[in-house]
Amino acid sequence: MKILVTGYGGQLGFDVVKEGNQRKLEVIGTTSSDLNITDETKVREYINRIKPEAIIHCAAYTAVDNAEDDRDKCYDVNANGTKYLATMAKEIDAKFVYISTDYVYNGKGEIPFSEESTPDPIGYYGKTKYKGEQIVQSLLDNYFIVRISWVFGTNGNNFVKTMLRLAETHNELNVVGDQFGSPTYTFDLARLIIDMVQSEKYGIYHASNEGYCSWAEFATEIFRHANKNVKVNSITTEDYPTRAVRPKNSRMSKRKLVDNGFKPLPTWQDAVARYLKYELHEVK
């Protein structure tokens, strides 16, 4: 199976390519320097030349705060780029996987959002990712939309690396404790996505490691496994203002994974332990 993966320079794209190659699939990973997904002509030429059997679209504009001001670029990448790729997937009859986000929800309440919950994004980044979902659904009959959250992996920056860097110079940290969600280890997620793309079980999925926590609880678990003596003070969202509003409830039900025969990802605590033990050899 020949698979094109966008966003190879990011955390998830890197691990998806790695997982596909380990399974002896023909996987082609692209970065923005290889393929500018916002250039419709270049997308058409590239896809027609490669002719993949599947496209896993991991590339995205993910700078949540910057998105509030850099709206044109954010929309261009997350909406237009997705449109051009999905259009070509339809033309060559390739499977299409669109990586979406918990930010498509408004974050209200405490009940986990189901795959059927109506998106209602509160920030511009979330709005563009939801627009990408709508574009995929309007263009394609068979697609995978995979909503993920709180991602961490070996390739790129993430919350785990940030906490470990701060631990080098701080013995006490204030971390938001009233936003809840599920950390997602890209190694685990990549395995699921490769399983998914080789199936015909199309639809919208939520995919993150099992269990829920706050950012403060996440940080505490990181320091515990890393043997860092850092005190974590749980603070409110209001105590840590950001340019973009964050959803307080990013809990997502993964029922559809189980219903369709996919194995749930391990717990987020297990994922943190494995990440720190086997993959994070140095913090850059």
C-alpha positions as CSV (number, residue, x, y, z in Angstrom):
1,M,0.0,0.0,0.0
2,K,1.4,3.4,-1.0
3,I,0.6,6.1,1.6
4,L,1.2,9.8,1.4
5,V,1.6,11.5,4.8
6,T,1.6,15.3,5.2
7,G,3.2,17.0,8.2
8,Y,6.2,14.6,8.4
9,G,8.1,17.4,10.2
10,G,5.6,17.3,13.1
11,Q,5.2,14.9,16.0
12,L,2.4,12.7,14.6
13,G,3.4,12.7,10.9
14,F,6.9,11.6,11.9
15,D,5.6,8.6,13.9
16,V,3.0,7.7,11.2
17,V,5.7,7.4,8.6
18,K,7.9,5.5,11.0
19,E,5.1,3.0,11.8
20,G,4.1,2.5,8.2
21,N,7.7,1.8,7.2
22,Q,8.1,-0.7,10.0
23,R,5.1,-2.5,8.5
24,K,6.8,-2.6,5.1
25,L,4.3,-0.2,3.6
26,E,5.4,2.3,1.0
27,V,5.1,5.5,3.0
28,I,6.1,9.0,1.6
29,G,6.3,11.7,4.2
30,T,6.2,15.3,3.1
31,T,7.0,18.6,4.9
32,S,6.0,22.1,3.8
33,S,9.3,22.3,1.9
34,D,8.5,19.2,-0.1
35,L,4.8,20.1,-0.7
36,N,3.1,23.4,-0.1
37,I,-0.4,22.2,0.5
38,T,-1.8,25.7,0.1
39,D,-0.8,25.7,-3.5
40,E,-3.6,23.9,-5.4
41,T,-1.5,23.5,-8.6
42,K,1.4,22.0,-6.7
43,V,-0.9,19.6,-4.8
44,R,-2.4,18.4,-8.0
45,E,0.9,17.9,-9.7
46,Y,2.4,16.1,-6.7
47,I,-0.5,13.8,-6.1
48,N,-0.8,12.9,-9.8
49,R,2.8,12.0,-9.8
50,I,2.9,9.9,-6.6
51,K,-0.6,8.4,-7.0
52,P,-1.0,7.2,-3.4
53,E,-3.6,4.7,-2.4
54,A,-4.2,6.7,0.8
55,I,-3.5,10.2,2.1
56,I,-3.0,10.7,5.8
57,H,-3.3,14.4,6.4
58,C,-1.4,15.3,9.6
59,A,-0.1,18.8,8.5
60,A,-1.9,21.7,10.2
61,Y,-1.4,25.2,11.5
62,T,-1.4,24.4,15.2
63,A,-0.2,27.7,16.8
64,V,-3.4,28.2,18.7
65,D,-2.7,31.7,20.1
66,N,-1.1,33.0,16.9
67,A,-4.1,31.8,14.9
68,E,-6.2,34.5,16.5
69,D,-4.1,37.1,14.7
70,D,-2.7,35.2,11.7
71,R,-6.1,34.2,10.5
72,D,-5.4,34.1,6.7
73,K,-2.5,31.7,7.0
74,C,-4.3,29.5,9.5
75,Y,-7.3,29.2,7.3
76,D,-5.2,28.7,4.2
77,V,-3.4,25.7,5.8
78,N,-6.2,24.1,7.7
79,A,-9.1,24.7,5.4
80,N,-7.8,25.3,1.8
81,G,-4.9,22.8,2.2
82,T,-7.3,20.2,3.3
83,K,-9.7,21.0,0.4
84,Y,-7.0,20.6,-2.2
85,L,-5.8,17.3,-0.7
86,A,-9.3,15.9,-0.3
87,T,-10.2,16.9,-3.9
88,M,-7.3,15.0,-5.2
89,A,-8.1,12.0,-3.0
90,K,-11.5,11.9,-4.7
91,E,-10.0,12.2,-8.2
92,I,-7.6,9.3,-7.7
93,D,-9.9,7.3,-5.4
94,A,-7.5,7.3,-2.5
95,K,-8.5,6.8,1.1
96,F,-8.3,9.9,3.1
97,V,-7.5,10.4,6.8
98,Y,-8.0,13.9,8.3
99,I,-6.4,14.6,11.7
100,S,-8.7,16.9,13.6
101,T,-8.7,18.1,17.2
102,D,-10.6,18.4,20.5
103,Y,-10.7,22.2,19.8
104,V,-13.7,21.6,17.5
105,Y,-15.8,21.5,20.8
106,N,-16.8,24.3,23.1
107,G,-15.4,22.7,26.2
108,K,-18.5,23.2,28.2
109,G,-19.7,20.7,30.9
110,E,-17.9,17.7,32.3
111,I,-19.4,14.9,30.2
112,P,-17.0,13.5,27.5
113,F,-18.0,14.5,24.0
114,S,-19.1,11.7,21.8
115,E,-18.2,11.3,18.1
116,E,-21.8,12.5,17.3
117,S,-21.6,15.6,19.5
118,T,-22.1,18.8,17.5
119,P,-18.8,20.8,17.1
120,D,-18.9,24.3,18.4
121,P,-15.4,25.7,18.4
122,I,-14.6,28.7,20.5
123,G,-11.2,29.8,19.0
124,Y,-10.1,30.5,15.4
125,Y,-7.8,27.5,15.3
126,G,-10.7,25.2,16.2
127,K,-13.0,26.9,13.7
128,T,-10.5,26.2,10.8
129,K,-10.1,22.6,11.9
130,Y,-13.8,22.1,12.0
131,K,-14.1,23.8,8.5
132,G,-11.6,21.1,7.4
133,E,-13.9,18.4,8.7
134,Q,-16.8,19.9,6.8
135,I,-14.8,20.1,3.6
136,V,-13.8,16.5,3.9
137,Q,-17.4,15.4,4.5
138,S,-18.7,17.4,1.6
139,L,-16.1,16.1,-0.9
140,L,-15.8,12.5,0.1
141,D,-18.1,9.6,0.7
142,N,-15.4,7.5,2.5
143,Y,-13.1,9.2,4.9
144,F,-11.6,8.9,8.4
145,I,-11.8,12.0,10.6
146,V,-9.7,11.4,13.7
147,R,-10.0,13.9,16.5
148,I,-7.0,13.9,18.9
149,S,-5.9,15.9,21.9
150,W,-2.9,17.0,24.0
151,V,-0.3,15.4,21.7
152,F,3.2,14.5,22.7
153,G,5.9,12.6,20.7
154,T,9.6,12.4,20.1
155,N,9.8,14.7,17.1
156,G,9.0,18.3,18.0
157,N,8.0,20.4,21.0
158,N,5.3,19.4,23.4
159,F,4.0,19.8,27.0
160,V,6.2,17.0,28.4
161,K,9.4,18.5,27.0
162,T,8.4,22.0,28.2
163,M,7.8,20.7,31.8
164,L,11.2,18.9,31.8
165,R,13.0,22.0,30.6
166,L,11.3,24.1,33.3
167,A,12.2,21.5,35.9
168,E,15.9,22.2,35.3
169,T,15.5,25.8,36.6
170,H,12.4,25.6,38.9
171,N,11.4,23.6,41.9
172,E,7.9,24.9,41.9
173,L,5.5,25.5,38.9
174,N,2.0,26.8,38.5
175,V,0.0,24.7,36.0
176,V,-3.6,25.0,35.0
177,G,-5.8,22.5,36.9
178,D,-9.3,23.2,35.6
179,Q,-8.9,22.1,32.0
180,F,-9.4,18.4,31.5
181,G,-8.6,16.1,28.6
182,S,-6.5,13.1,27.5
183,P,-2.8,13.2,26.6
184,T,-2.0,11.4,23.4
185,Y,1.3,9.7,22.7
186,T,2.0,9.8,18.9
187,F,3.7,6.4,19.0
188,D,0.4,4.8,20.1
189,L,-1.7,7.0,17.8
190,A,0.4,6.2,14.8
191,R,-0.2,2.5,15.2
192,L,-4.0,3.1,15.4
193,I,-4.0,5.3,12.3
194,I,-2.0,2.8,10.2
195,D,-4.5,0.1,11.3
196,M,-7.4,2.4,10.4
197,V,-6.2,3.3,6.9
198,Q,-5.8,-0.3,6.0
199,S,-9.4,-0.9,6.9
200,E,-12.7,0.1,5.4
201,K,-14.2,1.3,8.7
202,Y,-14.8,4.8,7.7
203,G,-16.2,7.6,9.8
204,I,-15.4,10.0,12.6
205,Y,-13.3,8.8,15.5
206,H,-11.9,10.1,18.8
207,A,-8.4,8.8,19.4
208,S,-6.4,9.6,22.5
209,N,-4.8,7.6,25.3
210,E,-7.3,6.2,27.8
211,G,-8.3,8.2,30.9
212,Y,-8.6,11.9,31.7
213,C,-6.6,14.4,33.7
214,S,-5.9,18.1,34.1
215,W,-2.7,19.8,32.9
216,A,-1.6,20.0,36.5
217,E,-2.1,16.3,37.0
218,F,-0.3,15.6,33.7
219,A,2.7,17.7,34.9
220,T,2.7,15.9,38.2
221,E,2.8,12.5,36.5
222,I,5.7,13.7,34.2
223,F,7.8,14.8,37.2
224,R,7.1,11.5,39.0
225,H,8.3,9.3,36.2
226,A,11.2,11.6,35.4
227,N,12.3,11.7,39.1
228,K,12.1,15.5,39.3
229,N,11.4,17.0,42.6
230,V,9.1,19.8,41.4
231,K,6.0,21.1,43.3
232,V,3.0,21.6,41.0
233,N,0.5,24.3,42.1
234,S,-2.9,23.8,40.4
235,I,-4.2,27.2,39.2
236,T,-7.3,28.3,37.3
237,T,-7.6,29.2,33.6
238,E,-8.2,32.7,34.6
239,D,-4.9,32.8,36.5
240,Y,-3.1,32.0,33.3
241,P,-4.6,34.1,30.5
242,T,-3.8,33.3,26.9
243,R,-4.6,34.9,23.5
244,A,-6.9,32.1,22.5
245,V,-9.6,30.7,24.8
246,R,-8.9,27.0,25.7
247,P,-11.7,24.5,26.2
248,K,-12.0,23.5,29.8
249,N,-13.6,20.2,28.9
250,S,-11.6,18.3,26.3
251,R,-12.8,14.8,27.4
252,M,-13.7,12.7,24.4
253,S,-15.5,9.4,24.4
254,K,-13.6,6.7,22.3
255,R,-16.6,4.4,22.1
256,K,-16.6,4.2,18.3
257,L,-13.1,2.8,18.3
258,V,-14.2,-0.2,20.3
259,D,-17.5,-0.5,18.4
260,N,-15.6,-0.9,15.2
261,G,-13.1,-3.4,16.5
262,F,-10.1,-1.1,17.0
263,K,-8.0,-1.6,20.1
264,P,-8.1,1.4,22.5
265,L,-4.9,3.1,23.2
266,P,-3.1,2.4,26.6
267,T,-3.7,4.7,29.5
268,W,-2.1,8.1,29.4
269,Q,-0.1,7.3,32.5
270,D,1.3,4.2,30.8
271,A,2.1,6.3,27.7
272,V,4.0,8.9,29.8
273,A,6.0,6.2,31.5
274,R,7.0,4.6,28.1
275,Y,7.7,7.9,26.5
276,L,10.1,9.0,29.2
277,K,11.7,5.6,29.6
278,Y,12.3,4.7,25.9
279,E,12.1,7.6,23.7
280,L,13.0,10.9,25.3
281,H,16.8,10.5,25.6
282,E,17.4,14.2,25.7
283,V,15.4,17.4,25.9
284,K,16.5,19.9,23.3
